[in-house]
């Protein structure tokens, strides 16, 4: 028996829905078809995780720069207080 795997994929920027239908086939061939489909999904999840980590690194660098800037403002105010304001 042969397995035919039909998939319908709906995507947006934030989600992905995959609908699978298998015709008759051996359990091994059906499992192989499902494994191929889900390994593609796993790769896309890994890619999304890598993008998220890259974004979080950028946020961390931005916050480090902001912290450095605020430390400079604090040092400046220690030496030049705002008297009479």
PELINQUI-V334496 format. One record per pair of residues at least 6 apart in sequence whose C-alpha atoms are under 6 Angstrom apart, sorted by the first residue. I is the first residue (numbers start at 1). J is the second residue. Records with the same first field share a line. If there is no record, write none. Layout:
BEGIN
I=J ; J
END
This chain:
BEGIN
1=25
2=25
3=23 ; 24 ; 25
4=22 ; 23
5=21 ; 22
6=20 ; 21
7=19 ; 20
8=18 ; 19
9=17 ; 18
10=16 ; 17
END
